[in-house]
Amino acid sequence: MSSFRSPDLLERRNNAATVKKVMLEKFRAARQEPAFEQQRLKRIAVNEARAFRTAEREAAKKVREVELAAQATRAAELAAQARREAEKAEALANAQAAERDAALAAEQKAGRDARYAARKTAKKVRRRGY
């Protein structure tokens, strides 16, 4: 039976160097293949398409924001106009109510004055007897 022989440091270092060289050559050979270049070009095209779509989305988003801002200003203008019209209608209603109240007060005063005058006349008639 043969005894186990452990490799010394120099052997291990040489083996590691050759393994590294083999792996590096394998990687370089893979990079030289046309399929690898096609994949790289395909990735570049996909990234460019993605960037283009992102730019389109951003442009559409800005257009939507501008449209929303325009709609908001139109809505604010319409709300302000409706508020002004409501204030005018309220002022007109208040003026009409005040006019009705004044007319009612004048009518009531005329009625009171007429009753007072009638009482006064009746009192004079009673005193004089005719």
Backbone bond lengths (Angstrom), bond angles and torsions (degrees), N, CA, C in turn:
res aa  C-N    CA-C-N  psi(-1)  N-CA   C-N-CA  omega(-1)  CA-C   N-CA-C  phi
1 M - - - 1.429 - - 1.522 109.32 -
2 S 1.347 114.00 134.90 1.453 116.79 -176.75 1.522 109.67 -89.42
3 S 1.242 115.91 150.98 1.463 119.67 -178.19 1.536 110.26 -85.47
4 F 1.322 114.62 155.05 1.473 120.26 179.97 1.512 109.72 -72.87
5 R 1.330 115.38 130.54 1.456 119.58 -179.12 1.529 106.92 -112.72
6 S 1.312 118.37 117.35 1.461 120.81 179.46 1.515 108.59 -87.48
7 P 1.355 114.87 139.35 1.469 116.72 -179.58 1.525 110.97 -71.19
8 D 1.289 115.19 144.42 1.456 117.74 179.30 1.532 110.40 -83.42
9 L 1.274 116.93 177.51 1.458 123.14 -173.94 1.523 111.89 -60.47
10 L 1.287 117.88 -42.04 1.459 121.61 -178.41 1.532 111.27 -62.95
11 E 1.312 116.81 -42.10 1.467 120.49 178.50 1.532 110.84 -63.78
12 R 1.310 116.42 -45.69 1.469 119.82 -179.44 1.526 110.97 -61.65
13 R 1.318 116.28 -41.96 1.463 119.66 179.72 1.518 111.36 -64.97
14 N 1.300 117.99 -41.92 1.469 121.90 178.44 1.526 110.69 -64.72
15 N 1.316 116.29 -43.57 1.471 119.50 178.03 1.528 111.04 -61.07
16 A 1.303 117.46 -42.70 1.469 121.10 179.33 1.525 110.87 -63.95
17 A 1.316 116.92 -39.42 1.466 121.05 179.26 1.515 110.37 -65.92
18 T 1.323 117.85 -42.85 1.474 119.52 179.54 1.524 110.66 -66.64
19 V 1.322 118.20 -38.10 1.471 121.03 178.21 1.527 109.30 -63.81
20 K 1.324 117.72 -41.12 1.457 121.21 178.09 1.521 110.80 -62.80
21 K 1.353 115.98 -42.46 1.459 119.65 179.54 1.527 111.18 -63.42
22 V 1.314 116.16 -41.81 1.464 120.39 -179.85 1.528 110.48 -63.96
23 M 1.324 116.32 -43.97 1.469 120.41 179.36 1.529 110.81 -63.91
24 L 1.327 116.78 -40.99 1.458 120.59 179.48 1.530 110.88 -65.04
25 E 1.301 117.93 -42.25 1.461 121.42 178.03 1.528 110.74 -64.27
26 K 1.334 116.42 -39.49 1.460 120.74 178.19 1.531 110.17 -62.32
27 F 1.335 116.49 -43.36 1.467 121.38 179.11 1.527 110.90 -64.54
28 R 1.341 116.91 -44.11 1.467 120.37 179.60 1.520 111.32 -64.28
29 A 1.303 116.83 -38.02 1.460 120.57 179.15 1.532 109.78 -66.18
30 A 1.338 116.19 -38.75 1.467 119.77 179.26 1.532 110.40 -66.39
31 R 1.308 117.83 -34.96 1.472 120.71 -179.75 1.521 111.97 -71.83
32 Q 1.323 116.62 -23.45 1.460 120.12 -179.25 1.528 112.49 -82.80
33 E 1.314 117.92 -9.12 1.462 120.53 -178.30 1.526 110.37 -72.12
34 P 1.345 117.45 146.04 1.469 120.34 179.15 1.528 112.78 -66.41
35 A 1.316 117.60 -29.93 1.468 120.70 179.49 1.528 110.29 -63.10
36 F 1.327 115.60 -39.16 1.466 119.59 178.56 1.523 110.90 -62.89
37 E 1.338 116.16 -42.72 1.462 120.05 179.05 1.531 110.82 -65.82
38 Q 1.328 116.26 -38.48 1.465 119.73 177.62 1.522 110.93 -63.28
39 Q 1.313 116.28 -42.37 1.468 119.64 177.97 1.529 111.01 -62.66
40 R 1.324 115.95 -40.57 1.463 119.89 179.30 1.530 110.24 -63.38
41 L 1.339 117.17 -45.09 1.461 120.52 178.56 1.535 111.37 -64.55
42 K 1.321 115.29 -36.88 1.472 119.46 177.86 1.532 110.18 -64.35
43 R 1.338 117.28 -43.70 1.471 120.70 177.43 1.523 111.54 -61.19
44 I 1.332 115.77 -40.92 1.468 119.83 178.95 1.526 109.93 -62.76
45 A 1.333 116.97 -43.88 1.467 120.85 179.76 1.530 110.95 -63.72
46 V 1.319 116.81 -41.04 1.470 120.71 178.78 1.523 110.00 -63.65
47 N 1.330 117.02 -42.58 1.472 120.16 179.80 1.526 111.19 -65.01
48 E 1.335 116.70 -39.74 1.467 119.44 178.56 1.527 110.64 -66.13
49 A 1.336 117.10 -41.65 1.468 120.49 178.15 1.519 110.47 -63.51
50 R 1.326 116.52 -40.37 1.463 120.71 178.86 1.526 110.43 -63.65
51 A 1.322 116.72 -42.63 1.471 120.32 178.68 1.528 110.46 -64.27
52 F 1.339 117.19 -39.37 1.462 120.73 178.68 1.526 111.01 -64.21
53 R 1.343 116.28 -44.79 1.472 119.52 178.71 1.533 111.30 -63.76
54 T 1.317 116.21 -38.18 1.465 119.81 178.21 1.525 110.20 -63.65
55 A 1.335 116.63 -42.25 1.467 120.01 178.69 1.526 110.32 -64.61
56 E 1.343 117.01 -40.31 1.469 119.84 177.20 1.520 110.99 -61.78
57 R 1.337 116.35 -43.99 1.473 119.68 179.28 1.525 111.10 -61.99
58 E 1.319 116.60 -42.00 1.464 119.95 178.86 1.524 110.81 -63.06
59 A 1.333 116.51 -41.96 1.472 119.84 179.03 1.528 110.24 -64.53
60 A 1.320 116.96 -43.43 1.470 120.34 178.31 1.522 110.60 -63.85
61 K 1.315 116.62 -37.82 1.471 120.96 179.14 1.528 110.19 -64.63
62 K 1.334 117.05 -41.55 1.458 119.96 178.63 1.522 111.02 -66.20
63 V 1.341 116.53 -38.80 1.471 120.00 177.47 1.526 109.63 -62.90
64 R 1.339 116.79 -43.71 1.475 120.16 177.99 1.517 111.21 -62.05
65 E 1.338 116.63 -40.57 1.466 119.70 179.42 1.521 110.65 -63.43
66 V 1.342 116.71 -41.21 1.467 120.28 178.36 1.525 109.89 -64.00
67 E 1.351 117.01 -43.74 1.461 120.16 178.98 1.526 110.96 -62.98
68 L 1.325 116.92 -41.84 1.469 120.17 178.94 1.524 110.75 -64.40
69 A 1.321 116.68 -39.52 1.463 120.06 178.21 1.529 110.03 -64.14
70 A 1.340 117.16 -41.53 1.464 120.61 178.60 1.523 110.29 -65.16
71 Q 1.328 116.99 -41.30 1.463 119.90 177.51 1.525 110.83 -63.99
72 A 1.320 116.61 -39.47 1.462 120.09 179.96 1.526 110.57 -64.59
73 T 1.342 117.04 -41.06 1.466 118.64 179.52 1.532 109.99 -68.01
74 R 1.350 116.52 -39.31 1.472 118.46 176.93 1.524 110.73 -62.85
75 A 1.321 116.76 -42.64 1.464 120.27 179.27 1.527 110.31 -63.80
76 A 1.337 117.06 -39.83 1.462 120.30 178.60 1.530 110.51 -65.03
77 E 1.339 116.26 -41.10 1.462 119.34 178.19 1.527 110.88 -64.17
78 L 1.328 116.23 -43.27 1.472 119.53 178.53 1.523 111.07 -64.03
79 A 1.323 117.22 -39.94 1.460 120.68 179.02 1.526 110.12 -65.00
80 A 1.336 116.56 -41.53 1.465 119.78 179.29 1.528 110.36 -65.37
81 Q 1.332 116.37 -40.89 1.463 119.89 178.54 1.531 109.98 -65.08
82 A 1.320 117.65 -42.39 1.467 120.78 178.34 1.528 110.29 -63.45
83 R 1.331 116.56 -39.27 1.467 120.24 179.00 1.531 110.13 -65.02
84 R 1.351 116.59 -42.57 1.469 119.26 178.36 1.526 110.59 -63.00
85 E 1.332 116.83 -42.60 1.461 119.63 178.98 1.525 111.11 -64.33
86 A 1.334 116.72 -39.60 1.458 120.49 178.05 1.530 110.39 -64.00
87 E 1.335 116.33 -40.56 1.465 120.03 178.45 1.528 110.39 -64.25
88 K 1.345 116.80 -40.68 1.467 119.88 178.19 1.529 110.30 -63.91
89 A 1.330 116.26 -44.37 1.466 120.35 -179.81 1.528 110.23 -63.60
90 E 1.320 116.45 -40.10 1.462 120.23 179.10 1.524 110.63 -66.18
91 A 1.335 116.50 -41.49 1.462 120.00 178.59 1.532 110.38 -63.97
92 L 1.333 116.71 -41.20 1.462 120.81 177.58 1.522 110.67 -63.62
93 A 1.337 116.57 -43.65 1.469 120.26 178.72 1.525 110.51 -63.28
94 N 1.330 116.70 -40.93 1.470 119.86 178.43 1.525 110.80 -64.22
95 A 1.333 116.40 -41.18 1.468 119.79 179.31 1.532 110.25 -64.48
96 Q 1.337 116.40 -42.82 1.464 119.34 178.79 1.526 110.94 -65.03
97 A 1.324 117.07 -39.65 1.464 120.30 178.59 1.527 110.09 -64.55
98 A 1.338 116.52 -41.76 1.462 119.62 179.10 1.532 110.05 -64.42
99 E 1.334 117.30 -39.78 1.467 121.40 178.28 1.536 110.62 -64.41
100 R 1.346 116.46 -42.77 1.473 119.92 177.31 1.517 110.95 -62.90
101 D 1.334 115.45 -43.07 1.464 119.23 179.16 1.529 110.90 -61.95
102 A 1.341 116.26 -42.18 1.466 120.02 179.64 1.532 110.27 -65.37
103 A 1.344 117.24 -40.97 1.468 120.29 178.83 1.525 110.51 -65.17
104 L 1.319 116.67 -41.56 1.468 120.98 179.06 1.525 110.34 -64.49
105 A 1.329 115.77 -42.19 1.462 119.32 178.95 1.526 110.25 -63.67
106 A 1.332 117.71 -41.19 1.470 120.35 178.98 1.522 110.46 -65.18
107 E 1.344 116.19 -40.74 1.472 119.97 178.77 1.529 110.88 -64.08
108 Q 1.309 116.14 -43.67 1.473 119.57 178.88 1.528 110.85 -64.30
109 K 1.322 116.31 -39.49 1.466 119.77 179.26 1.525 110.02 -65.18
110 A 1.341 115.99 -41.41 1.476 118.51 178.66 1.530 109.87 -63.00
111 G 1.310 118.15 -40.01 1.469 121.71 177.75 1.518 111.32 -63.54
112 R 1.304 117.11 -43.48 1.476 120.95 178.13 1.518 110.44 -62.97
113 D 1.349 114.71 -45.64 1.470 118.59 179.96 1.535 110.66 -60.76
114 A 1.340 117.05 -40.07 1.463 120.78 -179.81 1.523 109.88 -65.45
115 R 1.331 116.91 -42.24 1.480 119.22 178.73 1.521 110.56 -65.36
116 Y 1.299 116.70 -41.14 1.461 120.47 179.01 1.530 110.71 -62.57
117 A 1.335 115.14 -45.48 1.471 118.82 178.95 1.533 110.63 -62.67
118 A 1.345 116.83 -39.52 1.470 120.08 179.27 1.514 110.14 -64.81
119 R 1.335 119.70 -41.24 1.471 122.16 178.29 1.517 110.75 -63.99
120 K 1.321 113.97 -43.11 1.460 118.63 -178.98 1.538 110.57 -63.83
121 T 1.324 116.18 -42.63 1.463 119.96 178.31 1.527 110.31 -64.51
122 A 1.318 116.75 -42.62 1.468 120.16 179.66 1.519 109.87 -63.51
123 K 1.292 117.67 -37.18 1.460 120.83 179.60 1.523 110.71 -66.43
124 K 1.343 116.91 -40.05 1.463 120.29 178.17 1.525 110.27 -64.84
125 V 1.316 115.00 -39.42 1.487 119.97 -179.14 1.511 107.94 -64.74
126 R 1.310 118.02 -42.60 1.458 120.22 -179.73 1.507 111.06 -64.12
127 R 1.307 118.16 -39.70 1.458 120.98 -177.55 1.522 110.89 -70.33
128 R 1.291 116.51 -42.43 1.454 118.98 -176.27 1.516 110.35 -81.85
129 G 1.297 116.53 -29.97 1.440 120.20 -179.46 1.495 114.10 87.36
130 Y 1.255 119.92 10.52 1.459 120.81 177.38 1.470 112.70 -135.89
